[in-house]
Amino acid sequence: MYKTTANFGEFLKRKREEKQISLRELARRLEVSAPFLSDVENNRRAPLTEERLATLADVLNLSEAEKAEMYDIVGHQKGLLAPDLNPYVNDRPYVNAALRTARNLEANEDDWKMFIEELIKRKSGDN
C-alpha cells in the first residue's frame, strides 16, 4: 500500500515527460485539444473521464501499480471512489457491507493488511 500526495495534473505531467511524449501528441491520442490537456496538467480542469483515463494508461504504458496510483489520485481529487473500482463495488453489494462494517469497527491499516494477506493466501491455495 502506498500514499501519494500528487494531484492528477502533476501525475499526468510527470508520466508524460517520463515517456517523452509531447503535450500535443498526447492530446491528439486522447482526442482532446492541447490547451485542454495543458489545463488538466496545471490543475485548472478536473481530471480526465474514465474512458480517457483508460486510454491514457495504454498510451503511457502504465504498470498496474501506476494505474492504481492514477485511479486513486483521481478518486481522491474528486472525493469519490477510484473510478476503476466502481464497477466492482456496484456489482457486489457485499463489498459495501464489508466497507461499512470496517468503518463501523474502525478498521485500521493493519486490519486491512491482514485481510489482504489472508485473501491472497486463500486465492493462491496456501491455506
Short mmCIF file of the C-alpha atoms (twelve columns), coordinates in Angstrom:
data_MODEL
# 
_entry.id   MODEL 
# 
loop_
_atom_site.group_PDB 
_atom_site.id 
_atom_site.type_symbol 
_atom_site.label_atom_id 
_atom_site.label_alt_id 
_atom_site.label_comp_id 
_atom_site.label_asym_id 
_atom_site.label_seq_id 
_atom_site.Cartn_x 
_atom_site.Cartn_y 
_atom_site.Cartn_z 
_atom_site.pdbx_PDB_model_num 
ATOM 1   C CA . MET A 1   0.000   0.000   0.000   1 
ATOM 2   C CA . TYR A 2   1.157   3.485   -0.667  1 
ATOM 3   C CA . LYS A 3   0.213   7.052   -0.100  1 
ATOM 4   C CA . THR A 4   0.519   9.732   -2.700  1 
ATOM 5   C CA . THR A 5   0.436   13.480  -2.393  1 
ATOM 6   C CA . ALA A 6   0.470   14.259  -6.106  1 
ATOM 7   C CA . ASN A 7   -2.614  15.663  -7.735  1 
ATOM 8   C CA . PHE A 8   -3.696  14.318  -11.091 1 
ATOM 9   C CA . GLY A 9   -2.158  17.142  -13.116 1 
ATOM 10  C CA . GLU A 10  1.263   16.590  -11.519 1 
ATOM 11  C CA . PHE A 11  0.971   12.828  -12.012 1 
ATOM 12  C CA . LEU A 12  -0.026  13.236  -15.666 1 
ATOM 13  C CA . LYS A 13  2.771   15.669  -16.476 1 
ATOM 14  C CA . ARG A 14  5.408   13.559  -14.710 1 
ATOM 15  C CA . LYS A 15  4.370   10.369  -16.519 1 
ATOM 16  C CA . ARG A 16  4.066   12.113  -19.891 1 
ATOM 17  C CA . GLU A 17  7.554   13.569  -19.528 1 
ATOM 18  C CA . GLU A 18  8.994   10.222  -18.342 1 
ATOM 19  C CA . LYS A 19  7.645   8.620   -21.532 1 
ATOM 20  C CA . GLN A 20  8.944   11.550  -23.595 1 
ATOM 21  C CA . ILE A 21  5.594   12.263  -25.218 1 
ATOM 22  C CA . SER A 22  4.811   15.848  -26.137 1 
ATOM 23  C CA . LEU A 23  1.714   17.511  -24.797 1 
ATOM 24  C CA . ARG A 24  0.378   17.905  -28.341 1 
ATOM 25  C CA . GLU A 25  0.969   14.237  -29.184 1 
ATOM 26  C CA . LEU A 26  -0.728  13.034  -26.012 1 
ATOM 27  C CA . ALA A 27  -3.641  15.404  -26.599 1 
ATOM 28  C CA . ARG A 28  -4.022  14.038  -30.125 1 
ATOM 29  C CA . ARG A 29  -4.027  10.443  -28.884 1 
ATOM 30  C CA . LEU A 30  -6.570  11.273  -26.174 1 
ATOM 31  C CA . GLU A 31  -8.685  13.175  -28.709 1 
ATOM 32  C CA . VAL A 32  -8.629  16.421  -26.735 1 
ATOM 33  C CA . SER A 33  -7.118  19.799  -27.513 1 
ATOM 34  C CA . ALA A 34  -3.607  20.662  -26.357 1 
ATOM 35  C CA . PRO A 35  -4.887  23.705  -24.388 1 
ATOM 36  C CA . PHE A 36  -7.415  21.463  -22.625 1 
ATOM 37  C CA . LEU A 37  -4.720  18.942  -21.688 1 
ATOM 38  C CA . SER A 38  -2.440  21.757  -20.538 1 
ATOM 39  C CA . ASP A 39  -5.252  22.955  -18.265 1 
ATOM 40  C CA . VAL A 40  -5.598  19.431  -16.851 1 
ATOM 41  C CA . GLU A 41  -1.850  19.215  -16.200 1 
ATOM 42  C CA . ASN A 42  -1.919  22.593  -14.479 1 
ATOM 43  C CA . ASN A 43  -4.976  21.666  -12.397 1 
ATOM 44  C CA . ARG A 44  -7.192  24.275  -13.994 1 
ATOM 45  C CA . ARG A 45  -9.557  21.500  -15.124 1 
ATOM 46  C CA . ALA A 46  -10.819 18.343  -13.491 1 
ATOM 47  C CA . PRO A 47  -9.116  15.000  -14.206 1 
ATOM 48  C CA . LEU A 48  -9.985  13.121  -17.378 1 
ATOM 49  C CA . THR A 49  -13.039 10.936  -17.866 1 
ATOM 50  C CA . GLU A 50  -12.823 7.254   -17.024 1 
ATOM 51  C CA . GLU A 51  -12.663 6.349   -20.728 1 
ATOM 52  C CA . ARG A 52  -9.798  8.773   -21.331 1 
ATOM 53  C CA . LEU A 53  -8.013  7.525   -18.201 1 
ATOM 54  C CA . ALA A 54  -8.041  4.015   -19.681 1 
ATOM 55  C CA . THR A 55  -6.669  5.379   -22.972 1 
ATOM 56  C CA . LEU A 56  -4.053  7.369   -21.075 1 
ATOM 57  C CA . ALA A 57  -2.920  4.243   -19.233 1 
ATOM 58  C CA . ASP A 58  -2.491  2.461   -22.567 1 
ATOM 59  C CA . VAL A 59  -0.734  5.356   -24.311 1 
ATOM 60  C CA . LEU A 60  1.690   5.837   -21.416 1 
ATOM 61  C CA . ASN A 61  2.075   2.070   -20.964 1 
ATOM 62  C CA . LEU A 62  1.438   2.395   -17.228 1 
ATOM 63  C CA . SER A 63  2.169   -0.563  -14.967 1 
ATOM 64  C CA . GLU A 64  -0.617  -1.970  -12.791 1 
ATOM 65  C CA . ALA A 65  0.823   -0.071  -9.807  1 
ATOM 66  C CA . GLU A 66  0.948   3.174   -11.802 1 
ATOM 67  C CA . LYS A 67  -2.639  2.683   -12.978 1 
ATOM 68  C CA . ALA A 68  -3.778  2.056   -9.411  1 
ATOM 69  C CA . GLU A 69  -1.973  5.208   -8.278  1 
ATOM 70  C CA . MET A 70  -3.559  7.214   -11.098 1 
ATOM 71  C CA . TYR A 71  -7.072  5.998   -10.297 1 
ATOM 72  C CA . ASP A 72  -6.536  6.599   -6.565  1 
ATOM 73  C CA . ILE A 73  -5.378  10.166  -7.227  1 
ATOM 74  C CA . VAL A 74  -8.412  10.836  -9.435  1 
ATOM 75  C CA . GLY A 75  -10.822 9.351   -6.895  1 
ATOM 76  C CA . HIS A 76  -9.239  11.309  -4.062  1 
ATOM 77  C CA . GLN A 77  -9.231  14.541  -6.043  1 
ATOM 78  C CA . LYS A 78  -12.904 14.104  -6.963  1 
ATOM 79  C CA . GLY A 79  -13.837 12.983  -3.437  1 
ATOM 80  C CA . LEU A 80  -15.079 9.674   -4.823  1 
ATOM 81  C CA . LEU A 81  -14.110 6.035   -5.054  1 
ATOM 82  C CA . ALA A 82  -11.287 5.386   -7.513  1 
ATOM 83  C CA . PRO A 83  -13.017 5.096   -10.921 1 
ATOM 84  C CA . ASP A 84  -11.613 1.647   -11.705 1 
ATOM 85  C CA . LEU A 85  -13.276 0.227   -8.568  1 
ATOM 86  C CA . ASN A 86  -16.807 1.490   -9.267  1 
ATOM 87  C CA . PRO A 87  -17.959 -1.490  -11.381 1 
ATOM 88  C CA . TYR A 88  -16.584 -3.996  -8.869  1 
ATOM 89  C CA . VAL A 89  -18.206 -2.296  -5.882  1 
ATOM 90  C CA . ASN A 90  -21.505 -1.527  -7.634  1 
ATOM 91  C CA . ASP A 91  -21.913 -5.124  -8.825  1 
ATOM 92  C CA . ARG A 92  -21.248 -6.633  -5.387  1 
ATOM 93  C CA . PRO A 93  -23.484 -5.396  -2.538  1 
ATOM 94  C CA . TYR A 94  -21.411 -7.407  -0.040  1 
ATOM 95  C CA . VAL A 95  -18.457 -5.107  -0.716  1 
ATOM 96  C CA . ASN A 96  -20.461 -2.139  0.558   1 
ATOM 97  C CA . ALA A 97  -21.467 -4.189  3.596   1 
ATOM 98  C CA . ALA A 98  -17.815 -5.092  4.231   1 
ATOM 99  C CA . LEU A 99  -16.723 -1.465  3.912   1 
ATOM 100 C CA . ARG A 100 -19.443 -0.267  6.277   1 
ATOM 101 C CA . THR A 101 -18.513 -2.961  8.784   1 
ATOM 102 C CA . ALA A 102 -14.851 -1.960  8.572   1 
ATOM 103 C CA . ARG A 103 -15.821 1.686   9.029   1 
ATOM 104 C CA . ASN A 104 -18.110 0.947   11.980  1 
ATOM 105 C CA . LEU A 105 -15.422 -1.158  13.659  1 
ATOM 106 C CA . GLU A 106 -12.817 1.497   12.835  1 
ATOM 107 C CA . ALA A 107 -10.594 -0.959  10.950  1 
ATOM 108 C CA . ASN A 108 -7.100  0.432   10.599  1 
ATOM 109 C CA . GLU A 109 -4.356  -0.143  8.069   1 
ATOM 110 C CA . ASP A 110 -3.022  -3.193  9.920   1 
ATOM 111 C CA . ASP A 111 -6.504  -4.774  9.894   1 
ATOM 112 C CA . TRP A 112 -6.761  -4.236  6.146   1 
ATOM 113 C CA . LYS A 113 -3.242  -5.584  5.551   1 
ATOM 114 C CA . MET A 114 -4.162  -8.780  7.432   1 
ATOM 115 C CA . PHE A 115 -7.368  -9.094  5.401   1 
ATOM 116 C CA . ILE A 116 -5.492  -8.658  2.131   1 
ATOM 117 C CA . GLU A 117 -2.787  -11.148 3.130   1 
ATOM 118 C CA . GLU A 118 -5.422  -13.720 4.124   1 
ATOM 119 C CA . LEU A 119 -7.312  -13.225 0.868   1 
ATOM 120 C CA . ILE A 120 -4.121  -13.643 -1.170  1 
ATOM 121 C CA . LYS A 121 -3.283  -16.834 0.749   1 
ATOM 122 C CA . ARG A 122 -6.758  -18.270 0.136   1 
ATOM 123 C CA . LYS A 123 -6.750  -17.421 -3.568  1 
ATOM 124 C CA . SER A 124 -3.265  -18.819 -4.119  1 
ATOM 125 C CA . GLY A 125 -4.107  -22.072 -2.274  1 
ATOM 126 C CA . ASP A 126 -1.610  -21.583 0.567   1 
ATOM 127 C CA . ASN A 127 -4.075  -22.269 3.395   1 
# 
